[in-house]
Amino acid sequence: MAAQKWRTEDWVAVYLGAFIIVLILAAFSGKWFNLGSVSSTFRWTTDAQIAARAADWSTALDTIIKDAGSKGDAGKQVAASANDLKVALAKNDRKAIEGAAGALAKAGGARTVAGSLGGEIRGHASASAAKVFSGANIGKGVYIGIAGLVVGAIGFALIGGKIGAFVLAFPVVFVLAWIARMLAGNGLFVEYGVEYVIFALLMGLLISNTVGTPKWLTPGVQTEYYIKTGLVILGAGLLFMEVLQAGALGIIQAILVVTVIWYVCFWLARKLKVDDDFAAMLSSSVAICGVSAAIATCGAIQGDKKKLSYVTSLVLIVAVPMMILMPWLVKAFHIPDLVAGAWMGGTLDTSATVVAAGALISDAAMKTGVIVKFSQNALIGVAAFILVVWWTYKGTAVGAARPGAGIIWERFPKFVLGFLIASFVFSFFLPTDMVRGTGSALGELRTWWFALAFVCIGLETKFVDLATMEGGRPAVAFIAAQIVNIFWTLLLAWLLFGGVIFPVPDIK
């Protein structure tokens, strides 16, 4: 029986995540293969989409040329590259646009408006559908799929699942995840920050709410198994020193957002007579970082999996209008860039969404948003530990002996431990060149595990359940808390990053 504890889903996620991390580190050290080959290409922009954006880009280039004129010799190369790009856009010559945009990105440099615009346009010009559907690119996806099938099946067997059923179902879930990433790679969706998670959810929802998820597919629908493994790998990308170097203001805002909004959501849920387990998952998802935090909380409190599925679906559905509306509100109300970045970093649920939304405003907004979001992500482990201790004591009968460290350890979600260990190792023990050299490959593999998970969330969710579960009260609590979150985070962003209390940070 004791050995069985080491074959739970949590522990298996740690094993798989650690195996993948070690494999990539070994491949980097031994130069077994080019780690760049791990990443498939999903970006594609049509000629018509480039032509439709040409006028806006040209207007932005006029501003860059004007600003460069006041910078003497340093601005001459930027102005010349911007002029070349304007000419290429006017001719609608895709190859020339790619070359001129690359030259502007190089001349402008990193973290500048000119450099960012050049990089953005080059990204669109170089992203052709032919690359996405090329034999070599599809082959990469096939290899990743086979590797995921093998690793996933071994882990599934350790948990006690039937390998044959998993092997039959997994490829279908993987193909749906591939389609989701391909759709999200279109230039229009990239521009507005609509991520693959939305398409993954929508495709799953389309199947589950029309024909229904077939029983033979169920063994491959393993939401928590996939996302827990992805979270362990995510730890390799969360570096403590980067959080600390990012600035105290981002950390202060993250702590204030997480503590206040968590309490507000929990209080609202209780007022609406939502049970404590449900309330805790809702609170963590809205206050910390969406789906990942909800799953970590579910593990910490040993919550109901059906309620977790409800929360994760709710998070993603609410995220769609926020991703579109927040950048628009920033521009409509002329919110300062740093304030806007901190606001979006504290309210949008994923780092990629924050980057995309911030990029629509400015480099400074994007960087500030990432600082705040990174700081909030770092609080997952802290929140999980606090919840384990709280729920363990909360469940102790009056007069009974206080639970010891063993009980707390038993209840602590082990995949969060894997996340923290990975973060600690990559932060303090590995050489910088190894951390940077493996970051892209690990990020790609993490994305695949998350994409599988979000497809599964959709396959497990029915709209009727969202509308009727506990009379819709959890949804009301979540949405109300999210509204409070929007205003509270905006206030904090203005106080901390708007120069009201502290001098305006030098984030460029």
N, C-alpha and C positions, 0 to 999 in steps of 0.2 A: 504493500500500500504506500510506503514511504517513497519508493522509486517512482510511483505514479505521479507524485507531486512535481517531479522534474519533467513530466511530459504534458503539462498543461499548455493551453494555447499561449499564455503569457511567456512561459519559458521557451517554447519552441520559436516564438517570434524573436526572442533574444538570440537563440542559436543561429537562426537563419540570417538575421541582420548582421551578427558578428562574422558569420562565414562569408557573407558577401563583402563586408568591409575588409576582412583579412585577404580575401582573394584579390580585390582591387589593389590593395597595398602591395601584395606580393608581385602582381603583374607590373606595377609601376617600378618596384625595386629591381626585378629581374628582367625588365623590358621584354616580357613575354609576347606582348602585342601592343599595338597602338591603342591606347585607351580612348582615343577619339572615335574609334570604330564602334564603340558601344552606343554612341548617340545617333539616332535616326534623324532624318530631316522631316519636319512637319510644316515649315513655313512656306506659304505660297500666296502670291498676289497676282491677279490677272492684269493684262495690259490695260483693260478698261478702267480698273481701279486706280492704276498709276496715273492715267490720263485725267481721271476725275479729281485727283488730289493735286495735280500739277499747279493749278492757279494758287491754291493756299500755300503750297511750298514756295512758290516764286515770291509771294508777298512776304513770307518769313525771311527769305533770302535777301530781299531788298533791305529789311531792317538790319540784317547781319552786315551787309555791305556798308550801310550807312554808319553803323557802330565801328566797323573795322577802320573806316577812314579817319577816325579820331585817335587811332592807336599807332600812328606813324608806320615805321618799317615793319613792326611786329604784325600789323594788320593787313599788310599788302598781300601776303600769300593767302590769307583767309578771304579777302575780297576777290582776288583773282580766281580762287577755287569756287567761290559762290557764283561768280559770273559765268564760269564754265558750266556749272550745274544748271543755271537758269537757261542757258542756250540748249543744253541737252534735253531739258524738260520741254522746251518749246518745240523741239523736233520729235519728241516722243520716242527717242532712240534709247531703248532699254539698256543696251550694253554701255552706251556713252553715259547714261545716267548713273549706272553702277560705278563706273570708273571715276567720274567727277565727284560723286557723293563720297566715295572712299578718300579722294584727295582732300575734300573739305573736312572730313572727320579727322584725318591726320593733321591737317593744318590747324584746326580748331583745338585739338587736344581733348583729353578726357575731362568730363564734368564742366563743359562749357556749352552754351546754347548752340554755337556753330558746330562743335564736335558731335553733339547729340543729334542735331538735325541731319547732319551728314550721315551718321550711322543709321538713323531711322530710314532715310531714303535709300541708302545702299541696301539695307536689309530687305526692303520691299522689292527693289530692282533685281536683286540676286535670287529672290525666292520665286522660282517658277514651279508650276505644277508638275512639269516633266521630271524635276529632281525628286519630288515626293514619290512619284509613281515609277521611278526607275527601278530596274531589276536589283541594282546594288543596294538601294535604300530599303526596298521591301525585304531583301535578303537579311539586312541587319535586324529588321523587326522579327523575321522568322527565327533567327538565331536567339534573340532575346526571349522570344516566346517559348522556344524549346527549353532554354536554360531555366526560365521561370516555371515551366511545367515540371521539370525534373526536381528542382529545389522545392517547389511548392508541394509536390506529391510526397516527397520524403518527409517534409514537415507534417503534412496531413496524416500520414501513416503513424507518425509518432504520437499525434493527438488521439489516434484511435479511429480515424476515418477510413473509408474504403477507397483504396488507390484507384481501382478500375473506374469507379463512378466519377472520381475527381478528374482522371485523365480524359474522360469523355467530355466533361462539362467545361473544364478550364479553357480550352482553345476558343470556345464561343465567347466567354467573358473577355478574353484577351483581344479578340478581333473587335469587339464592341469598344474596348478601351482604345485600340488603335484608331478606329474611326473617329472617336471623340477627340483624340489629339489632332487628327488630320483636319477635322472641321474647325477646331479652335485655332489652327495654324493659318487660316485665311487672313489676309491683310486687314480686312474690315474688323474682324473680331480682335486681332492683335492690337489694333489702334485703340479700341474701346476697352481693352482689358478683360474681355470675356474669355475666361479660361476653359481648359479642357474639362475641369470638374463639372461645369454647368452642362456641357454636352453629354458627358458620361451619365450624369444624373437623369437628364431628359430622355436619353435612349432607354435607360433602365425603366424609367417611369412609363414610357410609351408602351413597352412590352408588358409590364406588370398590370397596367390599367386598361389594356385592350384584350389581347389574347390570353394574358396571364403568364406568369413565369412557370414553364413546364417542370414537372417533378424531376425529370432526368437532369435538369440544369442546376437543381438545388445544391448538389455537392460542390459545385464550383462557385457558388454564391457565398463567399466567406468574408464578409465585410471586415470584421475585427481582426481576423487572421492576417489579411493583407495590410491593413492600415497600421497595425501594431509593428509589423516587420518594417514598414516604411518609416515609422517613427524612430525605431532604433537607428536606422541609417541616417535619418534627419539629424540625429545627435552629432554626427561627424561634421555637419555644416554649421553647427552653433558653437562659435568660438568665444570663450569667456572674455578674452582680451579685446575682441572686437566690440563686444557689448560695453565694456568699461571705457574703451577709447572713444566710443560713439558719443559719449557725453552724459553727464549727470542728469541733465534736464529730461532726456528721453527715458532714463531709468525712473526718475521721480514721477513722470507722467504715467508710465506703465504701472507702477505700484498703486498710484491713486485711482487709476481707471479700474484696475482689477479688483481692488478691495471694495471700492464704493459701489460699482455696478454689480459685483457679485452679491453683495448684501441687498441691494435694491431689488434685483431679480428674485432672490430667495424670499424676501419679504412679500413681494407682490404675489408670488406663487402660493405662499401660505395663505395670504388673504383670500385668494381664489380657491382655497381648499385643494390645492395640488399637493400630493404627498411629498415628503422630504427628499426621497431618492430622486424623484422626477425633478423636483425643484433644484437640487444640487447640479444635475446634469445640464439643465437649462441655464443655470447661473454661470457655470464654467464656460459653456459654449459662447454666451454673449459677452462675457467679461474678459476672457483670455484670448483664445484663438480658434473659435469655431469647433469643427469636427474633432480635431486632435485632442483638444481639451475635454470635450464631452466623453470621448472614449477613455481617456486617462481617468476621468472622474468615475465613470461607470466601473472601471476596474478597481478603483480605490474603495468604493462603497459597496461593491458587489451588487450592482444594480440590475434591473430588468432589461434584457436585451431588446425587447419590443419597444420599450420606452426610449432606449438609446437610438434605435432606428428612426423613431419619430423625431427625436431632437436633431439628428444629423440631416434628415430631409428638410426640416424646418429651417435650419441654418442656411442651407444652400439655396432654398427657394427665396428666402428674404434677402440673400446676398445679391441676387441678380439686379433688382432695381437700385440697390445702393451703389453698385459698381458704376452704373450709368448716370445716376442723378448727382452723386457727390462732386465729381469734377465739374459738372455743369453749374452746380450751386456755387462752387468756388469762383468760377469766372463771372457768374451773374452778379454776385455780391462783392466782387473785387476783394476777396479774402487774401491777405498777404501770403506769399509762397510758403514761408516756413510754418506759418500757422496752419495752412491748408495741408501740408505734408504731415504734420503732427496729428492733425484731426483725422485724416484718412488712415494713417498708421495705427491709430488707436481704435478705429471702428470697423474697418474692413478686415475680413477674417483670414486672408492668406497673404503671404509675402509677395507672391507674384501679382496679385490684384493691386496691392499697394504700389508696387513698382510701375505697373501699367497706368494706374490712375495718376500717380505723381508725375510720370513722364508727359502726360497731357498738359501739365502746368509748367513745370520747369525742373532743371536739374536739382536745385536746392530743395524743392518740394519732394521730389522723389527720394533724395538722400535722407531728409528728415523723417519721412514716412517709414523708411526701412529701419532707421535707428529705433523708433518707437515700437514698431512691430517686432523687431529682433529682441528688444527688451521684454516684451510681453511673452514671446515664445519661451524665453529663458525661465519664466515663472511656472511652467507646466509642472516640473518636478517638485517645486516648493508647494504648489497648491495640492498636488497629489498626496504628499506627505502629511500636510495639515489635515486633509480630509480623512485620511486613513486613521489618524489619531483621534480626531473628533468622532467619527462614526463608530470606532471601536469602543470608546468610552460611552458614547450615546446609547449604544445597544446593550450596555451592561445593566443588569437588573439592580434595583436599589438594595443595598446591603451586601451585594456580591463582592467578591475580591476584585480588585482592580486588575484589568488585563495587563500582562507583562509585555516585554519587548518581543517575545516570540509570536504573540498574537498579532501585534502590529506588523511584524515582518511577514507573517503569513498573508495578511490582507494587502500588503503593499503591492501595487501592480508591477510585476517584474519587467515588463517591457519599458516602463518609465525608468527603471534602474539601468536597463541597457542603453536607453537614450542618454542618461546622465554620464554613464561610464564612457560612451563613445565621445561625447562632448568633452569630457575631462582629458581623455587620451589625446584627442586631436588638438586640444587647447594648449597642453603643457608638455607632452612627451614626444611628439613627432616633429621632424624638421619642417620648416616652413615650405620648402620646395616640394616636399611630399604631400603636405596638406593641400597646396595649390594644384599640384599635378594630378591629384586624384579627385578633386572637388567636382569637376564636370561629370566624370563617369558615375560617381556616387549619386550626384544629383539626378542624373538620367534614370538610374535604376530605382531610386526613391520615387521618382515621378511615376514610373510604371506601376509600382505597388499601390500608390495612391489612386491612380487611374482605375485599376482593377477594383479597388474598394468603393469608389464613387459610382461605378457601374452597378455594383452589388447593392448599394444603398437604394438606387432607383428600382432594381429588380425586387427588393424586399418591401417596397412602399406602395401603398394604395391611397389615392386621394381621399377616399371615403374614410379611411382610418385617421388621416390627418384632421378631417373635419369633425369626426365624431368622438375621437378618443378623449375620454373624460370631459365630454361636452365642449371641446375646443378651448377649455380654460388654460392648458399649458401654452397653447399658441398665443393666447391673449397676453399671458404673463411675459412670454419671450418678446413679442412685438413691443409691448409697453416698455420693457426694460431696454430694448434696443433704441427706442425713441429717447429715453432718458440718457442712454449712452451717447447718442449723437450730440445732445446739447451739453452734457457734462464734459465730454472730451473736447468739444469746441471751446468751452470756457477755459479748460486747463491749457489747451494749446495756445490760446490767446494770452493767458497769464504768463506761461513759461517761455513761449517762442515769439510772442508779439512785442516784447520789450516792456511789458506792463510792470513786472516785478524785477526781472533780470535784464541786462543789456541783450540786444538781439544777437543770437549766436552767429559766429562766422562760419556759416555752412554754404559753400559755393559749389 
